[in-house]
Amino acid sequence: MDLDRETLKSRWIEVLDDLERTHRTAWLALFDGRIAAVTEDEVVLDFSDASKMAGMHGYERAAKPQFAEALAASIERVTGARRQVVVTADQA
């Protein structure tokens, strides 16, 4: 499936709802990430602003590989497109 940033953004609430149902801990860690980029191979989630949450959220927690895999599975269930999820705090 052709999946670009705008398409994923338009379905992001559905993806997060699926993630919450299937892996609530991953949802808690990832829900405030911003879609920085979508390529044919990956989705990059940016947590540059996570520190603004006044200690409620840490990038380190969001970067757990099992959480990225759970999000990738949710993206695939909702959109039909399989992408690796990359979590970063370095996107401007």
C-alpha positions as CSV (number, residue, x, y, z in Angstrom):
1,M,0.0,0.0,0.0
2,D,1.1,3.5,-0.7
3,L,1.4,5.3,2.6
4,D,2.6,8.8,2.9
5,R,2.8,11.3,5.8
6,E,-0.5,13.0,5.1
7,T,-2.4,9.7,4.8
8,L,-1.0,8.4,8.0
9,K,-1.7,11.7,9.8
10,S,-5.3,11.4,8.6
11,R,-5.6,7.9,10.2
12,W,-3.4,8.6,13.2
13,I,-6.3,8.6,15.7
14,E,-7.4,5.2,14.4
15,V,-3.8,3.9,14.8
16,L,-3.6,5.2,18.3
17,D,-7.0,3.7,19.2
18,D,-5.8,0.3,17.9
19,L,-2.6,0.6,19.9
20,E,-4.4,1.5,23.0
21,R,-6.6,-1.6,22.6
22,T,-3.8,-4.0,21.9
23,H,-0.8,-2.6,23.9
24,R,-1.8,0.1,26.4
25,T,1.7,0.5,27.8
26,A,3.1,1.2,24.3
27,W,0.2,3.6,23.7
28,L,1.1,5.5,27.0
29,A,4.7,5.7,25.9
30,L,4.0,6.8,22.2
31,F,0.8,8.7,22.1
32,D,2.5,12.2,22.2
33,G,5.0,11.5,19.4
34,R,4.7,13.5,16.2
35,I,4.9,11.9,12.7
36,A,8.2,13.4,11.4
37,A,8.5,11.4,8.2
38,V,7.0,8.4,6.3
39,T,9.1,6.6,3.7
40,E,8.4,3.3,1.9
41,D,10.3,1.5,4.7
42,E,9.7,3.4,7.9
43,V,7.7,5.9,10.0
44,V,9.8,8.3,12.1
45,L,8.2,9.5,15.3
46,D,9.6,12.7,16.8
47,F,9.7,13.2,20.5
48,S,11.6,16.5,20.5
49,D,8.8,18.2,22.4
50,A,8.3,15.3,24.9
51,S,10.3,17.2,27.6
52,K,7.6,19.9,27.5
53,M,5.3,17.5,29.3
54,A,7.0,18.5,32.6
55,G,8.3,15.0,33.5
56,M,5.1,13.1,32.6
57,H,6.8,11.5,29.6
58,G,10.3,10.4,28.8
59,Y,11.9,9.8,25.5
60,E,13.8,6.8,26.9
61,R,10.5,5.0,27.6
62,A,9.2,5.8,24.1
63,A,12.3,4.3,22.5
64,K,11.7,0.8,23.7
65,P,11.9,-1.5,20.7
66,Q,8.8,-3.6,21.7
67,F,6.8,-0.4,21.7
68,A,7.9,0.6,18.2
69,E,7.0,-2.9,17.1
70,A,3.5,-2.7,18.7
71,L,3.0,0.6,16.9
72,A,4.1,-0.8,13.6
73,A,1.6,-3.6,14.0
74,S,-1.2,-1.1,14.7
75,I,-0.2,0.9,11.6
76,E,-0.4,-2.2,9.5
77,R,-3.8,-3.3,11.0
78,V,-5.3,0.2,10.3
79,T,-3.6,1.1,6.9
80,G,-2.6,-2.3,5.5
81,A,1.0,-0.9,5.1
82,R,3.9,-2.4,7.0
83,R,6.6,0.1,8.1
84,Q,9.4,-0.1,10.7
85,V,8.8,2.6,13.4
86,V,11.8,4.7,14.3
87,V,11.6,6.8,17.5
88,T,13.8,9.9,17.7
89,A,14.1,13.1,19.6
90,D,16.4,14.7,17.0
91,Q,14.0,15.9,14.3
92,A,13.6,19.6,13.9
